[in-house]
Amino acid sequence: MSDLGAATRRDGLTGRQTTATGWVGWVFFAGVMMVMLGIFQAIEGLVAIFNDKYFLVSRSGLVISADYTVWGWVHLLLGIVVAIAGYAVIRGQMWGRVIGIIMAVASAVVNLGFLPAYPVWGTIIIAIDVIVIYALVVHGREVQAYDA
C-alpha cells in the first residue's frame, strides 16, 4: 500500500508514532457493523420480549434454559450498548474500541447460547462479531492517527 497522504500521530500510551493506513477503513467498517449489529440485537430482543412463539424451539431447547423474555432483555440491552460503542469507534474513541471488543465477545457468546432458537441468524451474528473483533484489535489504533 502507498503511504501517500498517511497521517501520523504519537501514541499517548506508548509514545510510539502511529501511522494511519488504508486499514483505517476496516475500523470504520467495524464501527458501522457494530451500530448495525446493535440495531439487529435490539430487534431480536424486542421480538423475544413480545412474541415467544416466533422461535424454533421452546425455552427448554436452549443452551441456557431461560424464558424468552429474559433472553429478549439481554439482547435488547446488549444491542443498545453495542450500538453506542460502535458510534464511539466511528468517532475514534479508545473507550469505544475497548467496549466494542468486550461487547463483540459477549454478543458472540450470547448468540452461541441462543443458537438453537435461531440458527442461521445466530451464525451470521457470530461471524460478524469475529470480524469486528479482528478490525478493532489489529487496526483500531490507526483511527486516532487518521483524525490528526
N, C-alpha and C positions, 0 to 999 in steps of 0.2 A: 504494500500500500504506500501511497505517496504521503509525505508529511507536509505537503504544501498547505498553508493556512492552519496548521495544527496549533492549538493554544496550549501554553504551558503555565503551570501554577505550582508553587511549592506547597507540599502537603503539610498541614499543621501538626499532624501526629508524629510523622517520622522525619520530617524535614527534607524528604526526597522530592525531586521535581516530578510532577505527574503531567504527562502529555496526553491531550485528547486525541484519539484516533478515530477511524471510521467505526470502531466498536461502540462508540457512544450511542449509535442508533439502536444497538441491542438493549441498552439500558432504558432508553425511551420506549422501546418496544415492550420491555418488561413492565414499565410503569403503566402503559396503556393496557396491557394484558391484565395487570392487577386490578385496574379500575373495572375492566370488563368482567373479570372473574368475581370481583366483589358484587357487581350487579347480578351476575348469574347465581352466585351463592345466596344472595338475598331473595331472589325469586324462588329458588329451590326451597329456602326456608319458609317463605310465605305459603307455598304450595303444601309443604308438610304440616304447617300450622292449621290451614283451613280445609284441607282435603286429604284425610288419612287414606282414603281408598284409591288414590292415584298410583301408588307404588306397587311393584310386582309381588312383594312378599309381605306377610304380616310382620309385626314387630318382633315376633319370636324367631323369625328367619334372619334377622340382622346379626352381625358380629357381636354387637353390644345390644342386648335386648332392652331397649328403651322405647317409650311411647314416641310416636312420630311428632307429637307436639314438642317434646324435648329436643329431638333432632332438628326440628324446624327453627327453634330459638337459637340453637348452636350455629346452624347455617346462616341465619339472619345476622347475628352478632359478628360472626366471622366475616361475612360479606361486607358489612359496614367498615370494619377495621381494615380489611384488605383494600377496599376502595380508597379510603383515606390515605393509607400508606402508599398506594400507587400514585396518587396525586403528589405526595411528598417526593417520591422518586423522580417523577417528571420534573419537579422543581429543583432537583439536585440536592435534596436534604439528606444528610447522613442518617438521621434517625429514621427516615423513611426506608432506607436500604436495610437497616437492622430489623425494623419491624416487618418489612416486606419479606425478608428471608425467614424470620420466625413464623410469620403467618402463612407463607407458602408451604413450609414444612407441616404446620398444623392443618392446613387445608388438605394436603395430601393424605395425612393420617386420618382425618375425619372422613374424607371421601373413601378411603380404604375400608373403614368401618361401615360405611353406608352403601358399599358396592353391591350387595345382593338386592337392594331395593331398586337401584337404577344403574345397571352395569355399564352400559355404553357411556352414559353421561359421566359417571364416576371415573372411568378410564381416561376420558378426554381431559377432565379437570386435573387428574393426577399428572398426565403428560405435560400439560401447560404449566403446572406448578414446578415441575422439574426444569423446564426451560427458563422460567422466571428466576429460580434459584441460581442457575448457571450464569445468567446475564448479570444478576446483582452481585454475586460473589466474585466473578472473574473480572468484570469490566466496570463495576459501579463507581470506582474512584475517579474514573476518567470524566464523569459528568461535571465534577467540580472544576476541573481544568477547562472544560468546554465553556463554562459560564464566565470565565475570566475576561 
